[in-house]
């Protein structure tokens, strides 16, 4: 084993991990709240058929975005959990 392989000194300092991915959570909440609100407005007749078609197309685009947001949130939480388990010289939850 060489000295480079046994050296555990961080090169660029510890990782800085945000403790709460609030921005991601707010975006995800917005994406989850919009479909039922749109469906309610359509059912009440507050939106025209053309508007409904547009909204369905937007949801087809927004669905994958919502799924990506959900996955990002899960990864962020897992990373923050992992950062709490290691020494502060490796990662810091901020």
N, CA, C and O atoms as a GROMACS GRO file, in nm:
protein
  376
    1UNK      N    1   0.084  -0.117   0.000
    1UNK     CA    2   0.000   0.000   0.000
    1UNK      C    3   0.089   0.124   0.000
    1UNK      O    4   0.187   0.130   0.074
    2UNK      N    5   0.056   0.221  -0.080
    2UNK     CA    6   0.135   0.343  -0.087
    2UNK      C    7   0.086   0.444   0.015
    2UNK      O    8  -0.023   0.429   0.072
    3UNK      N    9   0.168   0.547   0.038
    3UNK     CA   10   0.128   0.652   0.132
    3UNK      C   11   0.002   0.724   0.086
    3UNK      O   12  -0.078   0.767   0.169
    4UNK      N   13  -0.015   0.739  -0.044
    4UNK     CA   14  -0.134   0.808  -0.096
    4UNK      C   15  -0.261   0.731  -0.063
    4UNK      O   16  -0.366   0.792  -0.042
    5UNK      N   17  -0.254   0.600  -0.058
    5UNK     CA   18  -0.372   0.520  -0.031
    5UNK      C   19  -0.407   0.520   0.117
    5UNK      O   20  -0.524   0.504   0.153
    6UNK      N   21  -0.308   0.537   0.205
    6UNK     CA   22  -0.336   0.533   0.348
    6UNK      C   23  -0.364   0.671   0.406
    6UNK      O   24  -0.406   0.681   0.521
    7UNK      N   25  -0.341   0.776   0.329
    7UNK     CA   26  -0.366   0.913   0.376
    7UNK      C   27  -0.516   0.938   0.376
    7UNK      O   28  -0.581   0.931   0.272
    8UNK      N   29  -0.572   0.969   0.494
    8UNK     CA   30  -0.715   0.992   0.505
    8UNK      C   31  -0.749   1.139   0.524
    8UNK      O   32  -0.863   1.173   0.556
    9UNK      N   33  -0.652   1.227   0.504
    9UNK     CA   34  -0.676   1.370   0.519
    9UNK      C   35  -0.763   1.417   0.402
    9UNK      O   36  -0.730   1.391   0.287
   10UNK      N   37  -0.874   1.486   0.431
   10UNK     CA   38  -0.959   1.533   0.320
   10UNK      C   39  -0.885   1.636   0.237
   10UNK      O   40  -0.815   1.723   0.289
   11UNK      N   41  -0.903   1.626   0.107
   11UNK     CA   42  -0.835   1.716   0.015
   11UNK      C   43  -0.902   1.853   0.014
   11UNK      O   44  -0.833   1.955   0.017
   12UNK      N   45  -1.033   1.857   0.011
   12UNK     CA   46  -1.103   1.984  -0.002
   12UNK      C   47  -1.190   2.017   0.119
   12UNK      O   48  -1.279   2.101   0.110
   13UNK      N   49  -1.165   1.955   0.230
   13UNK     CA   50  -1.248   1.978   0.348
   13UNK      C   51  -1.367   1.885   0.350
   13UNK      O   52  -1.388   1.809   0.256
   14UNK      N   53  -1.444   1.891   0.456
   14UNK     CA   54  -1.557   1.800   0.466
   14UNK      C   55  -1.670   1.838   0.370
   14UNK      O   56  -1.683   1.954   0.330
   15UNK      N   57  -1.748   1.740   0.334
   15UNK     CA   58  -1.868   1.766   0.255
   15UNK      C   59  -1.965   1.848   0.338
   15UNK      O   60  -1.977   1.825   0.459
   16UNK      N   61  -2.035   1.941   0.277
   16UNK     CA   62  -2.136   2.020   0.349
   16UNK      C   63  -2.272   1.977   0.297
   16UNK      O   64  -2.306   2.000   0.180
   17UNK      N   65  -2.350   1.913   0.382
   17UNK     CA   66  -2.479   1.855   0.346
   17UNK      C   67  -2.590   1.938   0.411
   17UNK      O   68  -2.588   1.956   0.533
   18UNK      N   69  -2.687   1.989   0.333
   18UNK     CA   70  -2.798   2.062   0.395
   18UNK      C   71  -2.883   1.967   0.480
   18UNK      O   72  -2.913   1.855   0.438
   19UNK      N   73  -2.921   2.012   0.598
   19UNK     CA   74  -2.998   1.928   0.689
   19UNK      C   75  -3.142   1.906   0.640
   19UNK      O   76  -3.199   1.800   0.665
   20UNK      N   77  -3.200   2.003   0.572
   20UNK     CA   78  -3.337   1.991   0.526
   20UNK      C   79  -3.348   2.036   0.381
   20UNK      O   80  -3.317   2.152   0.351
   21UNK      N   81  -3.389   1.948   0.292
   21UNK     CA   82  -3.407   1.987   0.152
   21UNK      C   83  -3.542   2.057   0.133
   21UNK      O   84  -3.628   2.008   0.059
   22UNK      N   85  -3.562   2.172   0.200
   22UNK     CA   86  -3.691   2.241   0.201
   22UNK      C   87  -3.738   2.280   0.061
   22UNK      O   88  -3.856   2.265   0.030
   23UNK      N   89  -3.649   2.328  -0.021
   23UNK     CA   90  -3.687   2.372  -0.156
   23UNK      C   91  -3.745   2.255  -0.235
   23UNK      O   92  -3.846   2.271  -0.304
   24UNK      N   93  -3.682   2.140  -0.226
   24UNK     CA   94  -3.733   2.021  -0.296
   24UNK      C   95  -3.868   1.979  -0.241
   24UNK      O   96  -3.957   1.939  -0.316
   25UNK      N   97  -3.884   1.988  -0.110
   25UNK     CA   98  -4.011   1.950  -0.049
   25UNK      C   99  -4.124   2.042  -0.094
   25UNK      O  100  -4.235   1.995  -0.120
   26UNK      N  101  -4.098   2.172  -0.103
   26UNK     CA  102  -4.201   2.266  -0.147
   26UNK      C  103  -4.240   2.242  -0.292
   26UNK      O  104  -4.359   2.247  -0.327
   27UNK      N  105  -4.143   2.216  -0.377
   27UNK     CA  106  -4.172   2.189  -0.518
   27UNK      C  107  -4.256   2.062  -0.531
   27UNK      O  108  -4.352   2.058  -0.608
   28UNK      N  109  -4.219   1.960  -0.457
   28UNK     CA  110  -4.294   1.835  -0.462
   28UNK      C  111  -4.436   1.854  -0.412
   28UNK      O  112  -4.530   1.799  -0.469
   29UNK      N  113  -4.452   1.930  -0.305
   29UNK     CA  114  -4.586   1.955  -0.252
   29UNK      C  115  -4.673   2.028  -0.354
   29UNK      O  116  -4.791   1.998  -0.369
   30UNK      N  117  -4.615   2.123  -0.423
   30UNK     CA  118  -4.689   2.196  -0.526
   30UNK      C  119  -4.734   2.102  -0.638
   30UNK      O  120  -4.848   2.108  -0.682
   31UNK      N  121  -4.644   2.016  -0.682
   31UNK     CA  122  -4.680   1.921  -0.788
   31UNK      C  123  -4.785   1.821  -0.742
   31UNK      O  124  -4.866   1.775  -0.823
   32UNK      N  125  -4.786   1.788  -0.616
   32UNK     CA  126  -4.886   1.693  -0.566
   32UNK      C  127  -5.021   1.760  -0.545
   32UNK      O  128  -5.124   1.694  -0.556
   33UNK      N  129  -5.023   1.889  -0.515
   33UNK     CA  130  -5.149   1.958  -0.489
   33UNK      C  131  -5.221   2.000  -0.616
   33UNK      O  132  -5.344   2.007  -0.617
   34UNK      N  133  -5.148   2.028  -0.722
   34UNK     CA  134  -5.211   2.078  -0.844
   34UNK      C  135  -5.308   1.980  -0.911
   34UNK      O  136  -5.418   2.022  -0.946
   35UNK      N  137  -5.274   1.853  -0.932
   35UNK     CA  138  -5.368   1.764  -1.003
   35UNK      C  139  -5.506   1.755  -0.939
   35UNK      O  140  -5.605   1.765  -1.012
   36UNK      N  141  -5.520   1.736  -0.807
   36UNK     CA  142  -5.656   1.730  -0.753
   36UNK      C  143  -5.730   1.864  -0.763
   36UNK      O  144  -5.851   1.866  -0.782
   37UNK      N  145  -5.657   1.975  -0.751
   37UNK     CA  146  -5.722   2.105  -0.766
   37UNK      C  147  -5.771   2.126  -0.908
   37UNK      O  148  -5.880   2.180  -0.929
   38UNK      N  149  -5.692   2.085  -1.006
   38UNK     CA  150  -5.734   2.097  -1.146
   38UNK      C  151  -5.854   2.006  -1.173
   38UNK      O  152  -5.948   2.047  -1.240
   39UNK      N  153  -5.850   1.884  -1.120
   39UNK     CA  154  -5.962   1.792  -1.140
   39UNK      C  155  -6.090   1.849  -1.078
   39UNK      O  156  -6.198   1.837  -1.136
   40UNK      N  157  -6.080   1.910  -0.962
   40UNK     CA  158  -6.196   1.971  -0.897
   40UNK      C  159  -6.252   2.084  -0.983
   40UNK      O  160  -6.373   2.094  -1.002
   41UNK      N  161  -6.163   2.171  -1.034
   41UNK     CA  162  -6.207   2.283  -1.117
   41UNK      C  163  -6.272   2.234  -1.246
   41UNK      O  164  -6.369   2.293  -1.293
   42UNK      N  165  -6.221   2.126  -1.303
   42UNK     CA  166  -6.283   2.069  -1.424
   42UNK      C  167  -6.421   2.014  -1.391
   42UNK      O  168  -6.516   2.036  -1.467
   43UNK      N  169  -6.433   1.943  -1.282
   43UNK     CA  170  -6.561   1.885  -1.242
   43UNK      C  171  -6.667   1.990  -1.216
   43UNK      O  172  -6.785   1.967  -1.243
   44UNK      N  173  -6.628   2.104  -1.163
   44UNK     CA  174  -6.722   2.213  -1.135
   44UNK      C  175  -6.756   2.294  -1.260
   44UNK      O  176  -6.846   2.378  -1.256
   45UNK      N  177  -6.684   2.271  -1.369
   45UNK     CA  178  -6.710   2.346  -1.492
   45UNK      C  179  -6.640   2.481  -1.495
   45UNK      O  180  -6.675   2.566  -1.577
   46UNK      N  181  -6.545   2.502  -1.410
   46UNK     CA  182  -6.475   2.630  -1.405
   46UNK      C  183  -6.370   2.642  -1.515
   46UNK      O  184  -6.322   2.752  -1.543
   47UNK      N  185  -6.334   2.530  -1.578
   47UNK     CA  186  -6.234   2.530  -1.685
   47UNK      C  187  -6.298   2.476  -1.813
   47UNK      O  188  -6.379   2.384  -1.807
   48UNK      N  189  -6.262   2.533  -1.926
   48UNK     CA  190  -6.315   2.489  -2.055
   48UNK      C  191  -6.244   2.362  -2.100
   48UNK      O  192  -6.141   2.324  -2.044
   49UNK      N  193  -6.300   2.295  -2.203
   49UNK     CA  194  -6.240   2.172  -2.254
   49UNK      C  195  -6.099   2.196  -2.309
   49UNK      O  196  -6.009   2.114  -2.290
   50UNK      N  197  -6.080   2.309  -2.377
   50UNK     CA  198  -5.947   2.340  -2.430
   50UNK      C  199  -5.846   2.354  -2.316
   50UNK      O  200  -5.732   2.310  -2.326
   51UNK      N  201  -5.890   2.415  -2.210
   51UNK     CA  202  -5.803   2.431  -2.094
   51UNK      C  203  -5.773   2.294  -2.033
   51UNK      O  204  -5.661   2.269  -1.989
   52UNK      N  205  -5.874   2.208  -2.030
   52UNK     CA  206  -5.854   2.074  -1.975
   52UNK      C  207  -5.751   1.997  -2.057
   52UNK      O  208  -5.666   1.927  -2.002
   53UNK      N  209  -5.758   2.009  -2.189
   53UNK     CA  210  -5.662   1.942  -2.276
   53UNK      C  211  -5.521   1.993  -2.248
   53UNK      O  212  -5.426   1.914  -2.241
   54UNK      N  213  -5.508   2.123  -2.233
   54UNK     CA  214  -5.377   2.181  -2.202
   54UNK      C  215  -5.326   2.129  -2.068
   54UNK      O  216  -5.209   2.093  -2.056
   55UNK      N  217  -5.413   2.125  -1.970
   55UNK     CA  218  -5.371   2.080  -1.838
   55UNK      C  219  -5.332   1.932  -1.837
   55UNK      O  220  -5.239   1.894  -1.766
   56UNK      N  221  -5.401   1.850  -1.914
   56UNK     CA  222  -5.365   1.709  -1.924
   56UNK      C  223  -5.225   1.695  -1.986
   56UNK      O  224  -5.144   1.615  -1.941
   57UNK      N  225  -5.199   1.775  -2.089
   57UNK     CA  226  -5.066   1.772  -2.151
   57UNK      C  227  -4.959   1.817  -2.052
   57UNK      O  228  -4.850   1.759  -2.046
   58UNK      N  229  -4.990   1.920  -1.975
   58UNK     CA  230  -4.894   1.967  -1.875
   58UNK      C  231  -4.870   1.862  -1.768
   58UNK      O  232  -4.758   1.848  -1.719
   59UNK      N  233  -4.974   1.788  -1.730
   59UNK     CA  234  -4.956   1.684  -1.630
   59UNK      C  235  -4.873   1.568  -1.686
   59UNK      O  236  -4.795   1.506  -1.614
   60UNK      N  237  -4.889   1.541  -1.815
   60UNK     CA  238  -4.806   1.437  -1.877
   60UNK      C  239  -4.659   1.477  -1.874
   60UNK      O  240  -4.571   1.391  -1.862
   61UNK      N  241  -4.634   1.604  -1.886
   61UNK     CA  242  -4.496   1.653  -1.875
   61UNK      C  243  -4.455   1.659  -1.729
   61UNK      O  244  -4.342   1.623  -1.695
   62UNK      N  245  -4.544   1.703  -1.643
   62UNK     CA  246  -4.513   1.721  -1.502
   62UNK      C  247  -4.500   1.592  -1.423
   62UNK      O  248  -4.434   1.589  -1.319
   63UNK      N  249  -4.561   1.485  -1.470
   63UNK     CA  250  -4.553   1.356  -1.400
   63UNK      C  251  -4.410   1.308  -1.380
   63UNK      O  252  -4.370   1.277  -1.268
   64UNK      N  253  -4.333   1.302  -1.487
   64UNK     CA  254  -4.193   1.262  -1.469
   64UNK      C  255  -4.114   1.359  -1.382
   64UNK      O  256  -4.025   1.318  -1.307
   65UNK      N  257  -4.146   1.486  -1.391
   65UNK     CA  258  -4.077   1.585  -1.307
   65UNK      C  259  -4.109   1.557  -1.161
   65UNK      O  260  -4.020   1.561  -1.076
   66UNK      N  261  -4.234   1.528  -1.132
   66UNK     CA  262  -4.275   1.496  -0.995
   66UNK      C  263  -4.202   1.373  -0.943
   66UNK      O  264  -4.155   1.372  -0.829
   67UNK      N  265  -4.191   1.272  -1.026
   67UNK     CA  266  -4.121   1.151  -0.985
   67UNK      C  267  -3.974   1.181  -0.958
   67UNK      O  268  -3.918   1.130  -0.861
   68UNK      N  269  -3.912   1.262  -1.041
   68UNK     CA  270  -3.772   1.300  -1.019
   68UNK      C  271  -3.756   1.378  -0.889
   68UNK      O  272  -3.658   1.360  -0.817
   69UNK      N  273  -3.851   1.465  -0.859
   69UNK     CA  274  -3.846   1.540  -0.734
   69UNK      C  275  -3.854   1.447  -0.614
   69UNK      O  276  -3.783   1.465  -0.515
   70UNK      N  277  -3.941   1.349  -0.623
   70UNK     CA  278  -3.956   1.253  -0.515
   70UNK      C  279  -3.826   1.176  -0.494
   70UNK      O  280  -3.782   1.156  -0.380
   71UNK      N  281  -3.766   1.133  -0.602
   71UNK     CA  282  -3.640   1.059  -0.592
   71UNK      C  283  -3.528   1.147  -0.537
   71UNK      O  284  -3.446   1.102  -0.457
   72UNK      N  285  -3.524   1.272  -0.580
   72UNK     CA  286  -3.423   1.365  -0.530
   72UNK      C  287  -3.437   1.384  -0.380
   72UNK      O  288  -3.338   1.387  -0.308
   73UNK      N  289  -3.559   1.399  -0.332
   73UNK     CA  290  -3.583   1.415  -0.189
   73UNK      C  291  -3.534   1.292  -0.112
   73UNK      O  292  -3.471   1.305  -0.007
   74UNK      N  293  -3.564   1.174  -0.163
   74UNK     CA  294  -3.520   1.051  -0.096
   74UNK      C  295  -3.367   1.043  -0.092
   74UNK      O  296  -3.309   1.005   0.010
   75UNK      N  297  -3.302   1.079  -0.203
   75UNK     CA  298  -3.156   1.077  -0.205
   75UNK      C  299  -3.098   1.180  -0.109
   75UNK      O  300  -2.999   1.153  -0.041
   76UNK      N  301  -3.158   1.298  -0.102
   76UNK     CA  302  -3.110   1.402  -0.011
   76UNK      C  303  -3.122   1.358   0.134
   76UNK      O  304  -3.030   1.379   0.213
   77UNK      N  305  -3.232   1.297   0.167
   77UNK     CA  306  -3.251   1.248   0.304
   77UNK      C  307  -3.150   1.138   0.337
   77UNK      O  308  -3.093   1.136   0.446
   78UNK      N  309  -3.128   1.048   0.243
   78UNK     CA  310  -3.032   0.940   0.266
   78UNK      C  311  -2.890   0.995   0.283
   78UNK      O  312  -2.814   0.948   0.367
   79UNK      N  313  -2.855   1.094   0.203
   79UNK     CA  314  -2.723   1.155   0.212
   79UNK      C  315  -2.706   1.227   0.345
   79UNK      O  316  -2.600   1.217   0.407
   80UNK      N  317  -2.807   1.300   0.390
   80UNK     CA  318  -2.799   1.369   0.518
   80UNK      C  319  -2.788   1.267   0.632
   80UNK      O  320  -2.715   1.290   0.728
   81UNK      N  321  -2.861   1.156   0.623
   81UNK     CA  322  -2.853   1.052   0.725
   81UNK      C  323  -2.712   0.993   0.728
   81UNK      O  324  -2.656   0.970   0.836
   82UNK      N  325  -2.655   0.968   0.612
   82UNK     CA  326  -2.520   0.914   0.604
   82UNK      C  327  -2.418   1.014   0.658
   82UNK      O  328  -2.324   0.975   0.728
   83UNK      N  329  -2.437   1.142   0.628
   83UNK     CA  330  -2.343   1.245   0.674
   83UNK      C  331  -2.344   1.257   0.826
   83UNK      O  332  -2.242   1.290   0.886
   84UNK      N  333  -2.458   1.230   0.888
   84UNK     CA  334  -2.464   1.236   1.035
   84UNK      C  335  -2.388   1.119   1.098
   84UNK      O  336  -2.346   1.128   1.214
   85UNK      N  337  -2.371   1.011   1.023
   85UNK     CA  338  -2.309   0.891   1.078
   85UNK      C  339  -2.156   0.894   1.070
   85UNK      O  340  -2.090   0.816   1.139
   86UNK      N  341  -2.100   0.981   0.989
   86UNK     CA  342  -1.954   0.985   0.973
   86UNK      C  343  -1.896   1.100   1.054
   86UNK      O  344  -1.970   1.190   1.093
   87UNK      N  345  -1.766   1.099   1.080
   87UNK     CA  346  -1.704   1.209   1.154
   87UNK      C  347  -1.716   1.342   1.081
   87UNK      O  348  -1.730   1.346   0.959
   88UNK      N  349  -1.711   1.452   1.156
   88UNK     CA  350  -1.722   1.585   1.097
   88UNK      C  351  -1.609   1.617   1.001
   88UNK      O  352  -1.623   1.707   0.918
   89UNK      N  353  -1.499   1.549   1.011
   89UNK     CA  354  -1.389   1.573   0.917
   89UNK      C  355  -1.422   1.521   0.778
   89UNK      O  356  -1.357   1.559   0.681
   90UNK      N  357  -1.522   1.434   0.769
   90UNK     CA  358  -1.561   1.377   0.640
   90UNK      C  359  -1.681   1.452   0.581
   90UNK      O  360  -1.679   1.491   0.464
   91UNK      N  361  -1.784   1.474   0.662
   91UNK     CA  362  -1.905   1.543   0.613
   91UNK      C  363  -1.971   1.616   0.730
   91UNK      O  364  -1.970   1.569   0.844
   92UNK      N  365  -2.027   1.731   0.699
   92UNK     CA  366  -2.094   1.813   0.799
   92UNK      C  367  -2.235   1.841   0.752
   92UNK      O  368  -2.255   1.887   0.639
   93UNK      N  369  -2.333   1.814   0.836
   93UNK     CA  370  -2.472   1.847   0.805
   93UNK      C  371  -2.495   1.991   0.849
   93UNK      O  372  -2.482   2.024   0.967
   94UNK      N  373  -2.530   2.078   0.754
   94UNK     CA  374  -2.548   2.219   0.787
   94UNK      C  375  -2.691   2.262   0.776
   94UNK      O  376  -2.723   2.379   0.801
   0.00000   0.00000   0.00000
